[in-house]
Amino acid sequence: MRAFDFLATFIGGALVGAACGLLFAPEKGSDVREKIAEALRKRGIKLNRQEMSDLVDEIAEELQAAKTEE
């Protein structure tokens, strides 16, 4: 069970890291949202425009909170 927990934590961290990289990259927000949506669609996750916007906003808020904690 510990190996599964480690793997899940690692994958979660990798996803958050990738999202951080995309959000802080010097690209237009609409382009970043489209890339995120495409990556999710490839994995079988379908989100409408509002759900995608909510997801991006939630990630941005968590990143901002983590940044202010440092």
All heavy atoms as TSV, in Angstrom:
chain	resi	resn	atom	element	x	y	z
A	1	MET	N	N	0.819	-1.192	0.000
A	1	MET	CA	C	0.000	0.000	0.000
A	1	MET	C	C	0.865	1.259	0.000
A	1	MET	O	O	0.510	2.245	-0.573
A	1	MET	CB	C	-0.923	-0.040	1.214
A	1	MET	CG	C	-1.995	0.998	1.176
A	1	MET	SD	S	-3.051	0.733	-0.237
A	1	MET	CE	C	-4.561	1.325	0.358
A	2	ARG	N	N	2.010	1.208	0.642
A	2	ARG	CA	C	2.874	2.384	0.676
A	2	ARG	C	C	3.396	2.736	-0.706
A	2	ARG	O	O	3.555	3.903	-1.025
A	2	ARG	CB	C	4.044	2.158	1.618
A	2	ARG	CG	C	3.645	2.209	3.056
A	2	ARG	CD	C	4.848	2.088	3.933
A	2	ARG	NE	N	4.428	2.154	5.303
A	2	ARG	CZ	C	5.178	2.641	6.264
A	2	ARG	NH1	N	6.394	3.070	6.004
A	2	ARG	NH2	N	4.727	2.688	7.486
A	3	ALA	N	N	3.683	1.729	-1.506
A	3	ALA	CA	C	4.163	1.992	-2.864
A	3	ALA	C	C	3.093	2.716	-3.664
A	3	ALA	O	O	3.395	3.641	-4.422
A	3	ALA	CB	C	4.557	0.692	-3.544
A	4	PHE	N	N	1.833	2.330	-3.479
A	4	PHE	CA	C	0.731	2.994	-4.180
A	4	PHE	C	C	0.601	4.439	-3.729
A	4	PHE	O	O	0.419	5.332	-4.548
A	4	PHE	CB	C	-0.585	2.239	-3.956
A	4	PHE	CG	C	-1.755	2.907	-4.616
A	4	PHE	CD1	C	-1.923	2.826	-5.986
A	4	PHE	CD2	C	-2.669	3.626	-3.869
A	4	PHE	CE1	C	-2.990	3.451	-6.608
A	4	PHE	CE2	C	-3.742	4.255	-4.475
A	4	PHE	CZ	C	-3.903	4.174	-5.849
A	5	ASP	N	N	0.697	4.683	-2.418
A	5	ASP	CA	C	0.613	6.044	-1.892
A	5	ASP	C	C	1.746	6.902	-2.445
A	5	ASP	O	O	1.540	8.057	-2.816
A	5	ASP	CB	C	0.668	6.050	-0.363
A	5	ASP	CG	C	-0.579	5.461	0.270
A	5	ASP	OD1	O	-1.618	5.389	-0.416
A	5	ASP	OD2	O	-0.506	5.073	1.455
A	6	PHE	N	N	2.943	6.347	-2.493
A	6	PHE	CA	C	4.084	7.079	-3.029
A	6	PHE	C	C	3.859	7.412	-4.500
A	6	PHE	O	O	4.093	8.540	-4.938
A	6	PHE	CB	C	5.371	6.266	-2.866
A	6	PHE	CG	C	6.566	6.916	-3.490
A	6	PHE	CD1	C	7.185	7.997	-2.861
A	6	PHE	CD2	C	7.052	6.486	-4.706
A	6	PHE	CE1	C	8.273	8.614	-3.451
A	6	PHE	CE2	C	8.142	7.096	-5.293
A	6	PHE	CZ	C	8.754	8.168	-4.662
A	7	LEU	N	N	3.387	6.439	-5.258
A	7	LEU	CA	C	3.153	6.641	-6.688
A	7	LEU	C	C	2.074	7.699	-6.913
A	7	LEU	O	O	2.235	8.588	-7.759
A	7	LEU	CB	C	2.757	5.326	-7.357
A	7	LEU	CG	C	2.546	5.384	-8.868
A	7	LEU	CD1	C	3.830	5.800	-9.567
A	7	LEU	CD2	C	2.080	4.035	-9.380
A	8	ALA	N	N	0.992	7.619	-6.144
A	8	ALA	CA	C	-0.086	8.596	-6.287
A	8	ALA	C	C	0.409	9.995	-5.930
A	8	ALA	O	O	0.083	10.972	-6.611
A	8	ALA	CB	C	-1.262	8.209	-5.395
A	9	THR	N	N	1.215	10.104	-4.886
A	9	THR	CA	C	1.774	11.393	-4.492
A	9	THR	C	C	2.702	11.929	-5.566
A	9	THR	O	O	2.673	13.113	-5.907
A	9	THR	CB	C	2.528	11.262	-3.151
A	9	THR	OG1	O	1.629	10.770	-2.167
A	9	THR	CG2	C	3.096	12.586	-2.708
A	10	PHE	N	N	3.529	11.059	-6.111
A	10	PHE	CA	C	4.463	11.462	-7.157
A	10	PHE	C	C	3.721	11.969	-8.391
A	10	PHE	O	O	4.052	13.017	-8.937
A	10	PHE	CB	C	5.372	10.288	-7.536
A	10	PHE	CG	C	6.350	10.623	-8.621
A	10	PHE	CD1	C	7.491	11.339	-8.337
A	10	PHE	CD2	C	6.104	10.223	-9.919
A	10	PHE	CE1	C	8.393	11.662	-9.345
A	10	PHE	CE2	C	6.993	10.539	-10.933
A	10	PHE	CZ	C	8.140	11.257	-10.642
A	11	ILE	N	N	2.720	11.226	-8.816
A	11	ILE	CA	C	1.953	11.624	-9.998
A	11	ILE	C	C	1.213	12.930	-9.739
A	11	ILE	O	O	1.189	13.820	-10.598
A	11	ILE	CB	C	0.986	10.502	-10.430
A	11	ILE	CG1	C	1.801	9.319	-10.969
A	11	ILE	CG2	C	-0.006	10.993	-11.477
A	11	ILE	CD1	C	0.995	8.085	-11.260
A	12	GLY	N	N	0.626	13.071	-8.556
A	12	GLY	CA	C	-0.051	14.321	-8.201
A	12	GLY	C	C	0.906	15.499	-8.232
A	12	GLY	O	O	0.579	16.574	-8.750
A	13	GLY	N	N	2.090	15.312	-7.686
A	13	GLY	CA	C	3.094	16.370	-7.698
A	13	GLY	C	C	3.538	16.725	-9.105
A	13	GLY	O	O	3.752	17.900	-9.427
A	14	ALA	N	N	3.670	15.717	-9.934
A	14	ALA	CA	C	4.062	15.958	-11.318
A	14	ALA	C	C	2.997	16.760	-12.058
A	14	ALA	O	O	3.317	17.683	-12.823
A	14	ALA	CB	C	4.328	14.641	-12.038
A	15	LEU	N	N	1.729	16.445	-11.808
A	15	LEU	CA	C	0.642	17.188	-12.452
A	15	LEU	C	C	0.611	18.632	-11.983
A	15	LEU	O	O	0.437	19.551	-12.792
A	15	LEU	CB	C	-0.701	16.513	-12.175
A	15	LEU	CG	C	-0.925	15.179	-12.879
A	15	LEU	CD1	C	-2.203	14.524	-12.390
A	15	LEU	CD2	C	-0.964	15.379	-14.376
A	16	VAL	N	N	0.772	18.845	-10.682
A	16	VAL	CA	C	0.786	20.209	-10.156
A	16	VAL	C	C	1.978	20.978	-10.717
A	16	VAL	O	O	1.860	22.142	-11.109
A	16	VAL	CB	C	0.804	20.210	-8.609
A	16	VAL	CG1	C	1.075	21.597	-8.055
A	16	VAL	CG2	C	-0.511	19.670	-8.064
A	17	GLY	N	N	3.128	20.328	-10.789
A	17	GLY	CA	C	4.311	20.971	-11.357
A	17	GLY	C	C	4.109	21.351	-12.810
A	17	GLY	O	O	4.497	22.447	-13.242
A	18	ALA	N	N	3.508	20.463	-13.560
A	18	ALA	CA	C	3.245	20.761	-14.972
A	18	ALA	C	C	2.259	21.918	-15.105
A	18	ALA	O	O	2.435	22.805	-15.951
A	18	ALA	CB	C	2.701	19.520	-15.672
A	19	ALA	N	N	1.238	21.918	-14.258
A	19	ALA	CA	C	0.261	23.012	-14.284
A	19	ALA	C	C	0.927	24.336	-13.926
A	19	ALA	O	O	0.660	25.364	-14.556
A	19	ALA	CB	C	-0.889	22.716	-13.323
A	20	CYS	N	N	1.813	24.323	-12.939
A	20	CYS	CA	C	2.545	25.545	-12.554
A	20	CYS	C	C	3.379	26.042	-13.731
A	20	CYS	O	O	3.404	27.245	-14.013
A	20	CYS	CB	C	3.466	25.275	-11.372
A	20	CYS	SG	S	2.626	25.004	-9.823
A	21	GLY	N	N	4.053	25.148	-14.379
A	21	GLY	CA	C	4.871	25.524	-15.522
A	21	GLY	C	C	4.051	26.155	-16.628
A	21	GLY	O	O	4.444	27.149	-17.231
A	22	LEU	N	N	2.885	25.590	-16.870
A	22	LEU	CA	C	2.018	26.143	-17.906
A	22	LEU	C	C	1.454	27.499	-17.497
A	22	LEU	O	O	1.372	28.419	-18.310
A	22	LEU	CB	C	0.867	25.178	-18.203
A	22	LEU	CG	C	1.226	23.923	-18.973
A	22	LEU	CD1	C	0.014	23.001	-19.053
A	22	LEU	CD2	C	1.710	24.261	-20.362
A	23	LEU	N	N	1.063	27.624	-16.241
A	23	LEU	CA	C	0.454	28.867	-15.796
A	23	LEU	C	C	1.443	30.020	-15.744
A	23	LEU	O	O	1.064	31.174	-15.932
A	23	LEU	CB	C	-0.205	28.669	-14.427
A	23	LEU	CG	C	-1.443	27.782	-14.433
A	23	LEU	CD1	C	-1.911	27.525	-13.010
A	23	LEU	CD2	C	-2.559	28.420	-15.239
A	24	PHE	N	N	2.693	29.739	-15.470
A	24	PHE	CA	C	3.678	30.803	-15.378
A	24	PHE	C	C	4.459	31.015	-16.669
A	24	PHE	O	O	5.321	31.883	-16.737
A	24	PHE	CB	C	4.644	30.530	-14.218
A	24	PHE	CG	C	3.988	30.718	-12.885
A	24	PHE	CD1	C	3.813	29.644	-12.038
A	24	PHE	CD2	C	3.539	31.957	-12.478
A	24	PHE	CE1	C	3.202	29.804	-10.808
A	24	PHE	CE2	C	2.920	32.137	-11.255
A	24	PHE	CZ	C	2.752	31.061	-10.417
A	25	ALA	N	N	4.165	30.237	-17.679
A	25	ALA	CA	C	4.835	30.397	-18.970
A	25	ALA	C	C	4.335	31.688	-19.629
A	25	ALA	O	O	3.196	32.093	-19.424
A	25	ALA	CB	C	4.528	29.206	-19.866
A	26	PRO	N	N	5.174	32.324	-20.411
A	26	PRO	CA	C	4.769	33.594	-21.030
A	26	PRO	C	C	3.901	33.386	-22.275
A	26	PRO	O	O	4.283	33.719	-23.389
A	26	PRO	CB	C	6.109	34.234	-21.398
A	26	PRO	CG	C	7.018	33.090	-21.618
A	26	PRO	CD	C	6.571	32.030	-20.649
A	27	GLU	N	N	2.736	32.802	-22.075
A	27	GLU	CA	C	1.793	32.584	-23.169
A	27	GLU	C	C	0.462	33.218	-22.803
A	27	GLU	O	O	0.189	33.486	-21.634
A	27	GLU	CB	C	1.568	31.092	-23.406
A	27	GLU	CG	C	2.742	30.369	-24.008
A	27	GLU	CD	C	2.382	28.953	-24.387
A	27	GLU	OE1	O	1.316	28.749	-24.991
A	27	GLU	OE2	O	3.167	28.055	-24.084
A	28	LYS	N	N	-0.361	33.414	-23.814
A	28	LYS	CA	C	-1.698	33.943	-23.572
A	28	LYS	C	C	-2.496	32.921	-22.758
A	28	LYS	O	O	-2.343	31.713	-22.924
A	28	LYS	CB	C	-2.415	34.195	-24.884
A	28	LYS	CG	C	-1.859	35.368	-25.646
A	28	LYS	CD	C	-2.523	35.628	-26.981
A	28	LYS	CE	C	-3.886	35.092	-27.175
A	28	LYS	NZ	N	-4.482	35.375	-28.457
A	29	GLY	N	N	-3.346	33.413	-21.883
A	29	GLY	CA	C	-4.171	32.552	-21.043
A	29	GLY	C	C	-5.057	31.612	-21.829
A	29	GLY	O	O	-5.240	30.450	-21.466
A	30	SER	N	N	-5.594	32.104	-22.937
A	30	SER	CA	C	-6.477	31.253	-23.747
A	30	SER	C	C	-5.697	30.087	-24.353
A	30	SER	O	O	-6.221	28.973	-24.458
A	30	SER	CB	C	-7.150	32.078	-24.846
A	30	SER	OG	O	-6.167	32.676	-25.682
A	31	ASP	N	N	-4.439	30.336	-24.730
A	31	ASP	CA	C	-3.614	29.257	-25.275
A	31	ASP	C	C	-3.312	28.210	-24.204
A	31	ASP	O	O	-3.338	27.007	-24.459
A	31	ASP	CB	C	-2.298	29.802	-25.832
A	31	ASP	CG	C	-2.501	30.667	-27.064
A	31	ASP	OD1	O	-3.575	30.562	-27.697
A	31	ASP	OD2	O	-1.582	31.442	-27.380
A	32	VAL	N	N	-3.021	28.674	-22.990
A	32	VAL	CA	C	-2.722	27.759	-21.888
A	32	VAL	C	C	-3.951	26.925	-21.552
A	32	VAL	O	O	-3.859	25.714	-21.370
A	32	VAL	CB	C	-2.228	28.533	-20.647
A	32	VAL	CG1	C	-2.101	27.613	-19.453
A	32	VAL	CG2	C	-0.911	29.214	-20.933
A	33	ARG	N	N	-5.103	27.569	-21.505
A	33	ARG	CA	C	-6.344	26.834	-21.210
A	33	ARG	C	C	-6.607	25.762	-22.267
A	33	ARG	O	O	-7.041	24.661	-21.961
A	33	ARG	CB	C	-7.519	27.798	-21.110
A	33	ARG	CG	C	-7.559	28.556	-19.815
A	33	ARG	CD	C	-8.801	29.451	-19.767
A	33	ARG	NE	N	-8.919	30.113	-18.499
A	33	ARG	CZ	C	-8.259	31.207	-18.145
A	33	ARG	NH1	N	-7.418	31.751	-18.989
A	33	ARG	NH2	N	-8.441	31.756	-16.963
A	34	GLU	N	N	-6.358	26.104	-23.516
A	34	GLU	CA	C	-6.569	25.142	-24.601
A	34	GLU	C	C	-5.614	23.960	-24.470
A	34	GLU	O	O	-6.000	22.807	-24.679
A	34	GLU	CB	C	-6.401	25.814	-25.964
A	34	GLU	CG	C	-6.733	24.908	-27.126
A	34	GLU	CD	C	-8.149	24.378	-27.088
A	34	GLU	OE1	O	-9.070	25.101	-26.686
A	34	GLU	OE2	O	-8.332	23.197	-27.455
A	35	LYS	N	N	-4.361	24.218	-24.103
A	35	LYS	CA	C	-3.402	23.130	-23.908
A	35	LYS	C	C	-3.826	22.228	-22.757
A	35	LYS	O	O	-3.724	21.004	-22.842
A	35	LYS	CB	C	-2.010	23.693	-23.631
A	35	LYS	CG	C	-1.329	24.245	-24.847
A	35	LYS	CD	C	0.058	24.737	-24.510
A	35	LYS	CE	C	0.759	25.286	-25.714
A	35	LYS	NZ	N	2.119	25.741	-25.419
A	36	ILE	N	N	-4.286	22.835	-21.669
A	36	ILE	CA	C	-4.750	22.041	-20.524
A	36	ILE	C	C	-5.958	21.206	-20.929
A	36	ILE	O	O	-6.040	20.017	-20.617
A	36	ILE	CB	C	-5.078	22.947	-19.320
A	36	ILE	CG1	C	-3.802	23.591	-18.780
A	36	ILE	CG2	C	-5.779	22.154	-18.217
A	36	ILE	CD1	C	-4.047	24.673	-17.737
A	37	ALA	N	N	-6.902	21.825	-21.629
A	37	ALA	CA	C	-8.102	21.104	-22.069
A	37	ALA	C	C	-7.730	19.931	-22.975
A	37	ALA	O	O	-8.279	18.833	-22.843
A	37	ALA	CB	C	-9.051	22.055	-22.789
A	38	GLU	N	N	-6.799	20.155	-23.885
A	38	GLU	CA	C	-6.374	19.089	-24.800
A	38	GLU	C	C	-5.720	17.945	-24.033
A	38	GLU	O	O	-5.971	16.762	-24.306
A	38	GLU	CB	C	-5.418	19.641	-25.856
A	38	GLU	CG	C	-4.999	18.625	-26.891
A	38	GLU	CD	C	-6.160	18.108	-27.710
A	38	GLU	OE1	O	-7.139	18.835	-27.919
A	38	GLU	OE2	O	-6.088	16.938	-28.140
A	39	ALA	N	N	-4.874	18.280	-23.061
A	39	ALA	CA	C	-4.213	17.242	-22.262
A	39	ALA	C	C	-5.240	16.429	-21.479
A	39	ALA	O	O	-5.123	15.203	-21.374
A	39	ALA	CB	C	-3.205	17.871	-21.310
A	40	LEU	N	N	-6.251	17.105	-20.943
A	40	LEU	CA	C	-7.298	16.389	-20.210
A	40	LEU	C	C	-8.134	15.524	-21.148
A	40	LEU	O	O	-8.479	14.388	-20.803
A	40	LEU	CB	C	-8.186	17.387	-19.463
A	40	LEU	CG	C	-7.525	18.128	-18.304
A	40	LEU	CD1	C	-8.450	19.195	-17.765
A	40	LEU	CD2	C	-7.102	17.173	-17.209
A	41	ARG	N	N	-8.466	16.044	-22.328
A	41	ARG	CA	C	-9.254	15.265	-23.293
A	41	ARG	C	C	-8.529	13.989	-23.703
A	41	ARG	O	O	-9.154	12.945	-23.888
A	41	ARG	CB	C	-9.547	16.106	-24.529
A	41	ARG	CG	C	-10.783	16.935	-24.389
A	41	ARG	CD	C	-11.161	17.593	-25.724
A	41	ARG	NE	N	-11.415	18.982	-25.411
A	41	ARG	CZ	C	-10.691	20.017	-25.801
A	41	ARG	NH1	N	-9.655	19.844	-26.582
A	41	ARG	NH2	N	-10.996	21.236	-25.442
A	42	LYS	N	N	-7.214	14.066	-23.853
A	42	LYS	CA	C	-6.436	12.886	-24.227
A	42	LYS	C	C	-6.527	11.806	-23.154
A	42	LYS	O	O	-6.355	10.628	-23.445
A	42	LYS	CB	C	-4.973	13.255	-24.456
A	42	LYS	CG	C	-4.730	13.990	-25.746
A	42	LYS	CD	C	-3.271	14.315	-25.924
A	42	LYS	CE	C	-3.033	15.066	-27.213
A	42	LYS	NZ	N	-1.612	15.422	-27.379
A	43	ARG	N	N	-6.783	12.218	-21.929
A	43	ARG	CA	C	-6.898	11.274	-20.821
A	43	ARG	C	C	-8.353	10.899	-20.532
A	43	ARG	O	O	-8.653	10.270	-19.532
A	43	ARG	CB	C	-6.242	11.859	-19.575
A	43	ARG	CG	C	-4.724	11.846	-19.704
A	43	ARG	CD	C	-4.074	12.801	-18.757
A	43	ARG	NE	N	-2.625	12.812	-18.912
A	43	ARG	CZ	C	-1.964	13.448	-19.863
A	43	ARG	NH1	N	-2.620	14.104	-20.788
A	43	ARG	NH2	N	-0.652	13.429	-19.915
A	44	GLY	N	N	-9.254	11.341	-21.399
A	44	GLY	CA	C	-10.656	10.972	-21.262
A	44	GLY	C	C	-11.452	11.855	-20.322
A	44	GLY	O	O	-12.567	11.509	-19.956
A	45	ILE	N	N	-10.902	13.002	-19.943
A	45	ILE	CA	C	-11.602	13.926	-19.048
A	45	ILE	C	C	-12.131	15.069	-19.894
A	45	ILE	O	O	-11.368	15.762	-20.548
A	45	ILE	CB	C	-10.650	14.461	-17.955
A	45	ILE	CG1	C	-10.078	13.305	-17.150
A	45	ILE	CG2	C	-11.371	15.462	-17.071
A	45	ILE	CD1	C	-8.954	13.708	-16.223
A	46	LYS	N	N	-13.435	15.258	-19.869
A	46	LYS	CA	C	-14.036	16.311	-20.681
A	46	LYS	C	C	-14.620	17.383	-19.768
A	46	LYS	O	O	-15.404	17.099	-18.875
A	46	LYS	CB	C	-15.113	15.736	-21.576
A	46	LYS	CG	C	-14.557	14.755	-22.577
A	46	LYS	CD	C	-15.582	14.228	-23.503
A	46	LYS	CE	C	-14.890	13.238	-24.434
A	46	LYS	NZ	N	-15.758	12.621	-25.359
A	47	LEU	N	N	-14.210	18.613	-20.004
A	47	LEU	CA	C	-14.698	19.748	-19.236
A	47	LEU	C	C	-15.242	20.797	-20.196
A	47	LEU	O	O	-14.669	21.031	-21.253
A	47	LEU	CB	C	-13.558	20.382	-18.418
A	47	LEU	CG	C	-12.859	19.499	-17.396
A	47	LEU	CD1	C	-11.684	20.258	-16.782
A	47	LEU	CD2	C	-13.814	19.075	-16.310
A	48	ASN	N	N	-16.345	21.436	-19.782
A	48	ASN	CA	C	-16.826	22.541	-20.608
A	48	ASN	C	C	-16.017	23.795	-20.281
A	48	ASN	O	O	-15.151	23.788	-19.413
A	48	ASN	CB	C	-18.329	22.763	-20.417
A	48	ASN	CG	C	-18.684	23.172	-19.002
A	48	ASN	OD1	O	-17.926	23.862	-18.326
A	48	ASN	ND2	N	-19.853	22.751	-18.557
A	49	ARG	N	N	-16.280	24.869	-20.975
A	49	ARG	CA	C	-15.486	26.092	-20.828
A	49	ARG	C	C	-15.511	26.606	-19.385
A	49	ARG	O	O	-14.485	27.008	-18.845
A	49	ARG	CB	C	-16.000	27.163	-21.774
A	49	ARG	CG	C	-15.185	28.438	-21.744
A	49	ARG	CD	C	-15.682	29.431	-22.765
A	49	ARG	NE	N	-15.494	28.977	-24.125
A	49	ARG	CZ	C	-14.406	29.202	-24.843
A	49	ARG	NH1	N	-13.416	29.866	-24.324
A	49	ARG	NH2	N	-14.317	28.760	-26.076
A	50	GLN	N	N	-16.678	26.589	-18.748
A	50	GLN	CA	C	-16.792	27.095	-17.377
A	50	GLN	C	C	-16.033	26.198	-16.397
A	50	GLN	O	O	-15.342	26.693	-15.505
A	50	GLN	CB	C	-18.268	27.190	-16.953
A	50	GLN	CG	C	-18.460	27.770	-15.570
A	50	GLN	CD	C	-17.892	29.177	-15.441
A	50	GLN	OE1	O	-18.076	30.007	-16.324
A	50	GLN	NE2	N	-17.184	29.437	-14.363
A	51	GLU	N	N	-16.133	24.885	-16.561
A	51	GLU	CA	C	-15.403	23.970	-15.686
A	51	GLU	C	C	-13.895	24.145	-15.852
A	51	GLU	O	O	-13.150	24.109	-14.876
A	51	GLU	CB	C	-15.799	22.522	-15.988
A	51	GLU	CG	C	-17.219	22.192	-15.582
A	51	GLU	CD	C	-17.674	20.842	-16.103
A	51	GLU	OE1	O	-17.212	20.414	-17.181
A	51	GLU	OE2	O	-18.488	20.209	-15.422
A	52	MET	N	N	-13.440	24.357	-17.075
A	52	MET	CA	C	-12.024	24.571	-17.315
A	52	MET	C	C	-11.567	25.865	-16.661
A	52	MET	O	O	-10.518	25.922	-16.022
A	52	MET	CB	C	-11.738	24.617	-18.827
A	52	MET	CG	C	-10.296	24.922	-19.161
A	52	MET	SD	S	-9.108	23.753	-18.498
A	52	MET	CE	C	-9.537	22.316	-19.427
A	53	SER	N	N	-12.368	26.903	-16.802
A	53	SER	CA	C	-12.025	28.181	-16.186
A	53	SER	C	C	-11.959	28.050	-14.673
A	53	SER	O	O	-11.041	28.580	-14.033
A	53	SER	CB	C	-13.055	29.239	-16.585
A	53	SER	OG	O	-12.747	30.473	-16.001
A	54	ASP	N	N	-12.912	27.331	-14.094
A	54	ASP	CA	C	-12.911	27.114	-12.652
A	54	ASP	C	C	-11.674	26.339	-12.207
A	54	ASP	O	O	-11.064	26.658	-11.181
A	54	ASP	CB	C	-14.172	26.351	-12.214
A	54	ASP	CG	C	-15.435	27.170	-12.366
A	54	ASP	OD1	O	-15.340	28.420	-12.539
A	54	ASP	OD2	O	-16.530	26.572	-12.338
A	55	LEU	N	N	-11.292	25.324	-12.978
A	55	LEU	CA	C	-10.112	24.526	-12.650
A	55	LEU	C	C	-8.845	25.381	-12.698
A	55	LEU	O	O	-8.031	25.346	-11.778
A	55	LEU	CB	C	-9.978	23.343	-13.615
A	55	LEU	CG	C	-8.729	22.475	-13.463
A	55	LEU	CD1	C	-8.694	21.822	-12.091
A	55	LEU	CD2	C	-8.675	21.435	-14.555
A	56	VAL	N	N	-8.702	26.177	-13.730
A	56	VAL	CA	C	-7.527	27.042	-13.858
A	56	VAL	C	C	-7.492	28.063	-12.728
A	56	VAL	O	O	-6.446	28.311	-12.125
A	56	VAL	CB	C	-7.495	27.727	-15.242
A	56	VAL	CG1	C	-6.426	28.802	-15.303
A	56	VAL	CG2	C	-7.286	26.695	-16.329
A	57	ASP	N	N	-8.643	28.643	-12.397
A	57	ASP	CA	C	-8.699	29.609	-11.294
A	57	ASP	C	C	-8.327	28.959	-9.964
A	57	ASP	O	O	-7.619	29.551	-9.151
A	57	ASP	CB	C	-10.093	30.229	-11.188
A	57	ASP	CG	C	-10.417	31.148	-12.356
A	57	ASP	OD1	O	-9.473	31.579	-13.059
A	57	ASP	OD2	O	-11.612	31.433	-12.567
A	58	GLU	N	N	-8.805	27.743	-9.747
A	58	GLU	CA	C	-8.493	27.024	-8.507
A	58	GLU	C	C	-6.994	26.735	-8.402
A	58	GLU	O	O	-6.386	26.928	-7.346
A	58	GLU	CB	C	-9.279	25.716	-8.464
A	58	GLU	CG	C	-9.097	24.938	-7.185
A	58	GLU	CD	C	-9.919	23.662	-7.188
A	58	GLU	OE1	O	-11.053	23.674	-7.710
A	58	GLU	OE2	O	-9.414	22.652	-6.667
A	59	ILE	N	N	-6.401	26.310	-9.494
A	59	ILE	CA	C	-4.955	26.044	-9.499
A	59	ILE	C	C	-4.187	27.334	-9.238
A	59	ILE	O	O	-3.247	27.364	-8.442
A	59	ILE	CB	C	-4.518	25.398	-10.830
A	59	ILE	CG1	C	-5.097	23.994	-10.940
A	59	ILE	CG2	C	-3.000	25.361	-10.944
A	59	ILE	CD1	C	-4.934	23.360	-12.309
A	60	ALA	N	N	-4.604	28.415	-9.883
A	60	ALA	CA	C	-3.927	29.700	-9.696
A	60	ALA	C	C	-4.030	30.175	-8.253
A	60	ALA	O	O	-3.058	30.691	-7.687
A	60	ALA	CB	C	-4.511	30.739	-10.644
A	61	GLU	N	N	-5.193	30.005	-7.629
A	61	GLU	CA	C	-5.371	30.398	-6.225
A	61	GLU	C	C	-4.467	29.588	-5.306
A	61	GLU	O	O	-3.855	30.136	-4.381
A	61	GLU	CB	C	-6.832	30.216	-5.804
A	61	GLU	CG	C	-7.767	31.247	-6.384
A	61	GLU	CD	C	-9.224	30.935	-6.081
A	61	GLU	OE1	O	-9.510	30.000	-5.302
A	61	GLU	OE2	O	-10.092	31.630	-6.640
A	62	GLU	N	N	-4.375	28.287	-5.547
A	62	GLU	CA	C	-3.516	27.448	-4.717
A	62	GLU	C	C	-2.046	27.818	-4.899
A	62	GLU	O	O	-1.286	27.832	-3.942
A	62	GLU	CB	C	-3.747	25.970	-5.036
A	62	GLU	CG	C	-5.092	25.486	-4.530
A	62	GLU	CD	C	-5.258	23.992	-4.652
A	62	GLU	OE1	O	-4.244	23.268	-4.682
A	62	GLU	OE2	O	-6.417	23.555	-4.715
A	63	LEU	N	N	-1.661	28.140	-6.115
A	63	LEU	CA	C	-0.285	28.562	-6.351
A	63	LEU	C	C	0.009	29.887	-5.657
A	63	LEU	O	O	1.074	30.072	-5.075
A	63	LEU	CB	C	-0.019	28.692	-7.853
A	63	LEU	CG	C	-0.002	27.400	-8.641
A	63	LEU	CD1	C	0.109	27.704	-10.125
A	63	LEU	CD2	C	1.149	26.532	-8.190
A	64	GLN	N	N	-0.946	30.800	-5.704
A	64	GLN	CA	C	-0.769	32.096	-5.049
A	64	GLN	C	C	-0.669	31.909	-3.542
A	64	GLN	O	O	0.165	32.538	-2.896
A	64	GLN	CB	C	-1.934	33.017	-5.405
A	64	GLN	CG	C	-1.705	34.446	-5.068
A	64	GLN	CD	C	-0.650	35.086	-5.966
A	64	GLN	OE1	O	0.029	34.430	-6.749
A	64	GLN	NE2	N	-0.504	36.370	-5.848
A	65	ALA	N	N	-1.495	31.033	-2.973
A	65	ALA	CA	C	-1.449	30.765	-1.536
A	65	ALA	C	C	-0.115	30.141	-1.151
A	65	ALA	O	O	0.475	30.502	-0.124
A	65	ALA	CB	C	-2.612	29.855	-1.138
A	66	ALA	N	N	0.367	29.214	-1.954
A	66	ALA	CA	C	1.660	28.574	-1.677
A	66	ALA	C	C	2.794	29.586	-1.781
A	66	ALA	O	O	3.731	29.542	-1.012
A	66	ALA	CB	C	1.886	27.423	-2.647
A	67	LYS	N	N	2.673	30.516	-2.707
A	67	LYS	CA	C	3.703	31.536	-2.900
A	67	LYS	C	C	3.756	32.476	-1.707
A	67	LYS	O	O	4.830	32.866	-1.270
A	67	LYS	CB	C	3.418	32.299	-4.177
A	67	LYS	CG	C	4.487	33.268	-4.575
A	67	LYS	CD	C	4.144	33.912	-5.904
A	67	LYS	CE	C	5.195	34.904	-6.318
A	67	LYS	NZ	N	4.862	35.554	-7.572
A	68	THR	N	N	2.606	32.841	-1.154
A	68	THR	CA	C	2.573	33.762	-0.016
A	68	THR	C	C	3.001	33.079	1.274
A	68	THR	O	O	3.471	33.760	2.188
A	68	THR	CB	C	1.163	34.375	0.164
A	68	THR	OG1	O	0.212	33.328	0.346
A	68	THR	CG2	C	0.791	35.225	-1.026
A	69	GLU	N	N	2.877	31.758	1.353
A	69	GLU	CA	C	3.315	31.020	2.544
A	69	GLU	C	C	4.833	30.985	2.657
A	69	GLU	O	O	5.378	30.850	3.730
A	69	GLU	CB	C	2.768	29.600	2.530
A	69	GLU	CG	C	1.292	29.521	2.815
A	69	GLU	CD	C	0.761	28.106	2.730
A	69	GLU	OE1	O	1.562	27.165	2.546
A	69	GLU	OE2	O	-0.446	27.939	2.852
A	70	GLU	N	N	5.521	31.087	1.537
A	70	GLU	CA	C	6.981	31.018	1.528
A	70	GLU	C	C	7.563	32.231	2.062
A	70	GLU	O	O	7.739	33.012	2.629
A	70	GLU	CB	C	7.516	30.790	0.124
A	70	GLU	CG	C	7.146	29.446	-0.420
A	70	GLU	CD	C	7.648	29.262	-1.839
A	70	GLU	OE1	O	8.206	30.198	-2.432
A	70	GLU	OE2	O	7.479	28.173	-2.365
